[in-house]
Amino acid sequence: MSSLCRRSLYVFSFVVLSFLASSALAQSDCDQVCDPYHSYCDEPCDRCQWYMPDGYCGSYVSSTCGGGLFGGGGGPCIPPTCTPDWEETNRVNKGTYDGNSWSGCTHHRVDEVTMTDNNQCNTSSYYWSYTYCTDYIDSSKNGCCWPSCCSGYGDNGVQLSCNGVHTC
């Protein structure tokens, strides 16, 4: 086999393998697209049948967010006959901090928020509620020379204090 022919075969093989690898990565893997809090049981996805030593999937099979590897029972999901009714049921302030600059400041609140599905749609009761952390600005001050948003009152009349906590 000539060196030109061998080189062409290598290039062709590389292109084909690159295409196959990229198509395997483009699959909508159920583990990544199915969210037990918001995905419906009949939502289509591809489930990995087996993994290669490098961690990539060797073969995908069509499935749903509610289907198991071979079509049996699957993970937690929302039946197509139910519509979740998410409502905030609890909010606890975990922290406050000052975001200051040369000519003003912002007072941040960090709250832990619990959401509950009033319709209890999920097939698993564990997923009828969830908690998340939110960081928002509730007041500010404008003025010269790094005003503090950790004391006094903000521009909207909110009394300001800080505990320096930035996360839940």
Phi and psi restraints in degrees (value plus and minus 20) as a CYANA .aco file:
   2 SER   PHI     -88.9   -48.9
   2 SER   PSI     138.6   178.6
   3 SER   PHI     -86.1   -46.1
   3 SER   PSI     -53.8   -13.8
   4 LEU   PHI     -86.5   -46.5
   4 LEU   PSI     -61.4   -21.4
   5 CYS   PHI     -86.7   -46.7
   5 CYS   PSI     -62.6   -22.6
   6 ARG   PHI     -83.5   -43.5
   6 ARG   PSI     -63.2   -23.2
   7 ARG   PHI     -82.3   -42.3
   7 ARG   PSI     -63.0   -23.0
   8 SER   PHI     -82.5   -42.5
   8 SER   PSI     -60.1   -20.1
   9 LEU   PHI     -84.3   -44.3
   9 LEU   PSI     -61.4   -21.4
  10 TYR   PHI     -82.3   -42.3
  10 TYR   PSI     -65.2   -25.2
  11 VAL   PHI     -83.0   -43.0
  11 VAL   PSI     -66.0   -26.0
  12 PHE   PHI     -80.9   -40.9
  12 PHE   PSI     -64.5   -24.5
  13 SER   PHI     -82.2   -42.2
  13 SER   PSI     -62.2   -22.2
  14 PHE   PHI     -82.0   -42.0
  14 PHE   PSI     -63.6   -23.6
  15 VAL   PHI     -83.3   -43.3
  15 VAL   PSI     -65.2   -25.2
  16 VAL   PHI     -83.6   -43.6
  16 VAL   PSI     -66.3   -26.3
  17 LEU   PHI     -84.4   -44.4
  17 LEU   PSI     -57.7   -17.7
  18 SER   PHI     -83.0   -43.0
  18 SER   PSI     -61.7   -21.7
  19 PHE   PHI     -84.0   -44.0
  19 PHE   PSI     -65.3   -25.3
  20 LEU   PHI     -84.3   -44.3
  20 LEU   PSI     -61.4   -21.4
  21 ALA   PHI     -85.2   -45.2
  21 ALA   PSI     -62.1   -22.1
  22 SER   PHI     -90.0   -50.0
  22 SER   PSI     -52.8   -12.8
  23 SER   PHI     -91.5   -51.5
  23 SER   PSI     -52.0   -12.0
  24 ALA   PHI     -88.0   -48.0
  24 ALA   PSI     -57.1   -17.1
  25 LEU   PHI     -91.5   -51.5
  25 LEU   PSI     -43.4    -3.4
  26 ALA   PHI    -102.9   -62.9
  26 ALA   PSI     -23.3    16.7
  27 GLN   PHI     -84.1   -44.1
  27 GLN   PSI     129.7   169.7
  28 SER   PHI    -110.1   -70.1
  28 SER   PSI      59.6    99.6
  29 ASP   PHI     -79.9   -39.9
  29 ASP   PSI     106.4   146.4
  30 CYS   PHI     -74.6   -34.6
  30 CYS   PSI     -57.9   -17.9
  31 ASP   PHI     -82.3   -42.3
  31 ASP   PSI     -43.8    -3.8
  32 GLN   PHI    -123.9   -83.9
  32 GLN   PSI     -45.3    -5.3
  33 VAL   PHI    -120.5   -80.5
  33 VAL   PSI     -37.7     2.3
  34 CYS   PHI    -111.7   -71.7
  34 CYS   PSI      97.4   137.4
  35 ASP   PHI    -125.7   -85.7
  35 ASP   PSI      95.9   135.9
  36 PRO   PHI     -79.9   -39.9
  36 PRO   PSI     -42.4    -2.4
  37 TYR   PHI    -101.7   -61.7
  37 TYR   PSI     -45.3    -5.3
  38 HIS   PHI    -151.8  -111.8
  38 HIS   PSI     -26.5    13.5
  39 SER   PHI    -112.4   -72.4
  39 SER   PSI     118.2   158.2
  40 TYR   PHI    -102.1   -62.1
  40 TYR   PSI     129.5   169.5
  41 CYS   PHI     -80.3   -40.3
  41 CYS   PSI     -50.7   -10.7
  42 ASP   PHI    -114.0   -74.0
  42 ASP   PSI     -10.6    29.4
  43 GLU   PHI     -89.6   -49.6
  43 GLU   PSI     104.5   144.5
  44 PRO   PHI     -92.9   -52.9
  44 PRO   PSI     126.1   166.1
  45 CYS   PHI    -180.4  -140.4
  45 CYS   PSI     153.3   193.3
  46 ASP   PHI    -132.1   -92.1
  46 ASP   PSI     111.4   151.4
  47 ARG   PHI    -127.8   -87.8
  47 ARG   PSI     116.6   156.6
  48 CYS   PHI     -94.9   -54.9
  48 CYS   PSI     110.0   150.0
  49 GLN   PHI    -104.4   -64.4
  49 GLN   PSI     -58.2   -18.2
  50 TRP   PHI    -176.9  -136.9
  50 TRP   PSI     133.2   173.2
  51 TYR   PHI    -129.1   -89.1
  51 TYR   PSI     126.4   166.4
  52 MET   PHI    -104.3   -64.3
  52 MET   PSI     145.2   185.2
  53 PRO   PHI     -77.4   -37.4
  53 PRO   PSI     -47.5    -7.5
  54 ASP   PHI    -102.6   -62.6
  54 ASP   PSI     -18.0    22.0
  55 GLY   PHI      73.9   113.9
  55 GLY   PSI     -31.4     8.6
  56 TYR   PHI    -100.5   -60.5
  56 TYR   PSI     136.1   176.1
  57 CYS   PHI     -94.4   -54.4
  57 CYS   PSI     114.6   154.6
  58 GLY   PHI    -105.6   -65.6
  58 GLY   PSI     -50.0   -10.0
  59 SER   PHI    -179.0  -139.0
  59 SER   PSI     112.8   152.8
  60 TYR   PHI    -124.7   -84.7
  60 TYR   PSI     132.9   172.9
  61 VAL   PHI    -151.4  -111.4
  61 VAL   PSI     122.3   162.3
  62 SER   PHI     -86.0   -46.0
  62 SER   PSI     118.6   158.6
  63 SER   PHI    -171.6  -131.6
  63 SER   PSI    -185.5  -145.5
  64 THR   PHI    -155.5  -115.5
  64 THR   PSI     146.6   186.6
  65 CYS   PHI     -82.2   -42.2
  65 CYS   PSI     -45.4    -5.4
  66 GLY   PHI    -115.8   -75.8
  66 GLY   PSI     -26.4    13.6
  67 GLY   PHI    -110.9   -70.9
  67 GLY   PSI     128.3   168.3
  68 GLY   PHI    -102.5   -62.5
  68 GLY   PSI    -192.4  -152.4
  69 LEU   PHI     -78.4   -38.4
  69 LEU   PSI     -60.5   -20.5
  70 PHE   PHI    -135.1   -95.1
  70 PHE   PSI      12.1    52.1
  71 GLY   PHI      67.6   107.6
  71 GLY   PSI     -20.7    19.3
  72 GLY   PHI     -97.6   -57.6
  72 GLY   PSI    -182.6  -142.6
  73 GLY   PHI     -79.3   -39.3
  73 GLY   PSI     126.8   166.8
  74 GLY   PHI    -142.3  -102.3
  74 GLY   PSI    -176.3  -136.3
  75 GLY   PHI    -100.6   -60.6
  75 GLY   PSI    -199.4  -159.4
  76 PRO   PHI     -84.0   -44.0
  76 PRO   PSI     120.2   160.2
  77 CYS   PHI    -182.9  -142.9
  77 CYS   PSI     157.2   197.2
  78 ILE   PHI    -123.8   -83.8
  78 ILE   PSI     102.1   142.1
  79 PRO   PHI     -80.8   -40.8
  79 PRO   PSI     125.7   165.7
  80 PRO   PHI     -84.4   -44.4
  80 PRO   PSI     -32.7     7.3
  81 THR   PHI    -111.5   -71.5
  81 THR   PSI     -16.6    23.4
  82 CYS   PHI    -146.3  -106.3
  82 CYS   PSI     121.4   161.4
  83 THR   PHI    -136.7   -96.7
  83 THR   PSI      96.8   136.8
  84 PRO   PHI     -82.1   -42.1
  84 PRO   PSI     126.6   166.6
  85 ASP   PHI    -142.1  -102.1
  85 ASP   PSI      63.2   103.2
  86 TRP   PHI     -96.9   -56.9
  86 TRP   PSI     110.6   150.6
  87 GLU   PHI    -159.9  -119.9
  87 GLU   PSI     120.9   160.9
  88 GLU   PHI     -89.5   -49.5
  88 GLU   PSI     103.6   143.6
  89 THR   PHI    -133.6   -93.6
  89 THR   PSI     -32.5     7.5
  90 ASN   PHI    -179.7  -139.7
  90 ASN   PSI     124.0   164.0
  91 ARG   PHI    -164.0  -124.0
  91 ARG   PSI     102.9   142.9
  92 VAL   PHI    -145.5  -105.5
  92 VAL   PSI     106.9   146.9
  93 ASN   PHI     -94.6   -54.6
  93 ASN   PSI     106.1   146.1
  94 LYS   PHI    -125.3   -85.3
  94 LYS   PSI     -44.3    -4.3
  95 GLY   PHI    -184.5  -144.5
  95 GLY   PSI     140.9   180.9
  96 THR   PHI    -162.8  -122.8
  96 THR   PSI     123.7   163.7
  97 TYR   PHI    -173.3  -133.3
  97 TYR   PSI     146.3   186.3
  98 ASP   PHI    -121.9   -81.9
  98 ASP   PSI     106.6   146.6
  99 GLY   PHI    -131.2   -91.2
  99 GLY   PSI      74.5   114.5
 100 ASN   PHI    -126.0   -86.0
 100 ASN   PSI     140.4   180.4
 101 SER   PHI    -163.1  -123.1
 101 SER   PSI    -194.9  -154.9
 102 TRP   PHI     -78.3   -38.3
 102 TRP   PSI     -61.5   -21.5
 103 SER   PHI    -138.1   -98.1
 103 SER   PSI      -3.7    36.3
 104 GLY   PHI     157.0   197.0
 104 GLY   PSI    -197.9  -157.9
 105 CYS   PHI    -172.1  -132.1
 105 CYS   PSI     142.7   182.7
 106 THR   PHI    -145.7  -105.7
 106 THR   PSI     119.0   159.0
 107 HIS   PHI    -120.4   -80.4
 107 HIS   PSI      98.5   138.5
 108 HIS   PHI    -120.4   -80.4
 108 HIS   PSI     122.0   162.0
 109 ARG   PHI    -136.7   -96.7
 109 ARG   PSI     117.7   157.7
 110 VAL   PHI    -136.5   -96.5
 110 VAL   PSI      93.4   133.4
 111 ASP   PHI    -136.9   -96.9
 111 ASP   PSI     124.5   164.5
 112 GLU   PHI    -117.1   -77.1
 112 GLU   PSI     101.5   141.5
 113 VAL   PHI    -135.3   -95.3
 113 VAL   PSI     113.1   153.1
 114 THR   PHI    -128.5   -88.5
 114 THR   PSI     108.7   148.7
 115 MET   PHI    -130.8   -90.8
 115 MET   PSI     119.3   159.3
 116 THR   PHI    -150.1  -110.1
 116 THR   PSI     116.4   156.4
 117 ASP   PHI    -105.2   -65.2
 117 ASP   PSI      88.4   128.4
 118 ASN   PHI     -83.8   -43.8
 118 ASN   PSI     -44.5    -4.5
 119 ASN   PHI    -109.0   -69.0
 119 ASN   PSI     -26.6    13.4
 120 GLN   PHI      26.6    66.6
 120 GLN   PSI      33.4    73.4
 121 CYS   PHI     -92.2   -52.2
 121 CYS   PSI     -57.7   -17.7
 122 ASN   PHI     -80.5   -40.5
 122 ASN   PSI     128.4   168.4
 123 THR   PHI     -88.2   -48.2
 123 THR   PSI     -35.6     4.4
 124 SER   PHI    -139.7   -99.7
 124 SER   PSI     106.9   146.9
 125 SER   PHI     -83.1   -43.1
 125 SER   PSI     -40.3    -0.3
 126 TYR   PHI     -79.6   -39.6
 126 TYR   PSI     -49.0    -9.0
 127 TYR   PHI    -120.0   -80.0
 127 TYR   PSI       2.4    42.4
 128 TRP   PHI    -103.2   -63.2
 128 TRP   PSI     -29.8    10.2
 129 SER   PHI    -171.2  -131.2
 129 SER   PSI     138.2   178.2
 130 TYR   PHI    -170.8  -130.8
 130 TYR   PSI     140.3   180.3
 131 THR   PHI    -143.5  -103.5
 131 THR   PSI     120.2   160.2
 132 TYR   PHI    -158.7  -118.7
 132 TYR   PSI     145.6   185.6
 133 CYS   PHI    -127.9   -87.9
 133 CYS   PSI     115.1   155.1
 134 THR   PHI    -148.4  -108.4
 134 THR   PSI     121.8   161.8
 135 ASP   PHI    -141.4  -101.4
 135 ASP   PSI     101.0   141.0
 136 TYR   PHI    -163.4  -123.4
 136 TYR   PSI     140.9   180.9
 137 ILE   PHI    -113.6   -73.6
 137 ILE   PSI     103.3   143.3
 138 ASP   PHI    -127.3   -87.3
 138 ASP   PSI     -30.8     9.2
 139 SER   PHI    -184.8  -144.8
 139 SER   PSI     153.0   193.0
 140 SER   PHI    -175.3  -135.3
 140 SER   PSI     149.7   189.7
 141 LYS   PHI    -158.1  -118.1
 141 LYS   PSI     120.9   160.9
 142 ASN   PHI    -136.5   -96.5
 142 ASN   PSI     120.1   160.1
 143 GLY   PHI     142.7   182.7
 143 GLY   PSI     156.4   196.4
 144 CYS   PHI    -101.2   -61.2
 144 CYS   PSI     128.1   168.1
 145 CYS   PHI      44.0    84.0
 145 CYS   PSI      41.9    81.9
 146 TRP   PHI      32.7    72.7
 146 TRP   PSI      45.2    85.2
 147 PRO   PHI     -86.4   -46.4
 147 PRO   PSI     128.7   168.7
 148 SER   PHI    -108.5   -68.5
 148 SER   PSI     114.4   154.4
 149 CYS   PHI    -120.7   -80.7
 149 CYS   PSI       1.0    41.0
 150 CYS   PHI    -127.7   -87.7
 150 CYS   PSI     -16.7    23.3
 151 SER   PHI    -173.5  -133.5
 151 SER   PSI     138.9   178.9
 152 GLY   PHI      59.7    99.7
 152 GLY   PSI    -169.1  -129.1
 153 TYR   PHI    -144.0  -104.0
 153 TYR   PSI     125.1   165.1
 154 GLY   PHI     -99.8   -59.8
 154 GLY   PSI     154.4   194.4
 155 ASP   PHI     -80.7   -40.7
 155 ASP   PSI     -43.3    -3.3
 156 ASN   PHI    -120.9   -80.9
 156 ASN   PSI      -5.9    34.1
 157 GLY   PHI      66.8   106.8
 157 GLY   PSI     -18.2    21.8
 158 VAL   PHI     -95.2   -55.2
 158 VAL   PSI     111.3   151.3
 159 GLN   PHI     -92.8   -52.8
 159 GLN   PSI     111.9   151.9
 160 LEU   PHI    -125.5   -85.5
 160 LEU   PSI     117.6   157.6
 161 SER   PHI    -173.6  -133.6
 161 SER   PSI     140.1   180.1
 162 CYS   PHI    -156.9  -116.9
 162 CYS   PSI     123.2   163.2
 163 ASN   PHI    -134.8   -94.8
 163 ASN   PSI     -20.2    19.8
 164 GLY   PHI      58.0    98.0
 164 GLY   PSI     -15.8    24.2
 165 VAL   PHI    -104.8   -64.8
 165 VAL   PSI     107.7   147.7
 166 HIS   PHI    -127.3   -87.3
 166 HIS   PSI     -28.6    11.4
 167 THR   PHI    -159.2  -119.2
 167 THR   PSI     148.0   188.0
